[in-house]
Amino acid sequence: MFVNRLSISSWSLHRCLGPLRWTVWDQTSRTQSTNIQEQPELFSLLDLPSDAASRGLSYLELCHFHFPSREDDYLKKLRSSFADAGIAFHTLLIDYGDISSPDPVRRESDIAYLKGWMETAALAGAAAVRIVAGEQPAGDSEAIRRSANALLELSHYGTPLGVKVVTENFRDLTSTVDSWRNLLAETGNEVSTIVDFGNLAKKEKEAGIVFGTPLAHSFHAKPEYGDDGSINAESLRQLLRLAGAGNADAPVSLIFDRDGDMWEGIERIKSVVLSV
């Protein structure tokens, strides 16, 4: 069912790709700043497309904090690395921003910052960017309205760039299915979504997947694990069956975030996905 739809997020290799460059809001300067978390570089981001293709993957999603440079020359090299490997740059995941903030300075600054990353995505050849819906509490109707308006603004900005805007059930504002549903409805369902299995509360997992699947840009297949570190394979298969029944096209990103060899962990998830 998923053999030609396999993907990973670069988060699944976050201990291997060099320093993580986290974007944070500096309340004193009232602008974005960067915190660097040192990590070993076992291989470069430019190597990842060919490595992923050699492992049977057809798509990649890259986190913004893995980019060592945003210079034009580097982005052109990254774009070429995807073309040479024959693999799709499906999504640039921007892991920063509170477009739902009631603070107009913060909100407008974040929107401008995100537009800059959308331009980066276009140069690098990404089909889409994932925008965090917001960090305000789930169910806050005014925050949902602010977020939806910002998502639509960003979506319209992306059209001439050739970059689609999607969001995700990620962070506080979309942490419940009801709040996630209300946000997407507020956009007129113009904005699609990543469906992350691991970000759904246990009691809402199946309902969340049933809801999100028709609007899915991609699925993040993040399994549950037993005390011995083994994957709860049947639970993951059930979620994948629900996803596959409602969407025959969206890629499935294999999300590994445990200790141990990261490629080995990805391969274990892959084997379960391919068994569906």
Buried (B, 14 or more C-beta within 10 A) or exposed (E): BBEEBBBBBBBBBBBBBBBBBBBEBEEEEEBBEEEEEEBEEEBBBBBBBBBBBEBEBBBBBBBBBBBBEBEEEBBEBBBEBBEEBEBBBBBBBBBBBBBBBEEEEBBEBBBEBBBEBBBBBBBBBBBBBBBBBBBBEBBBEEBBBBBBBBBBBBBEBBEEBEBBBBBBBBBBBBBBBEBBBBBBEBBEEEBBBBBBBBBBEEEBBEBBBBBBBEBBBBBBBBBBEEEEEEBEBEBBBBBBEBBBEBBEEBBBBBBBEEEEEBBEBBBBBBEBBBEB
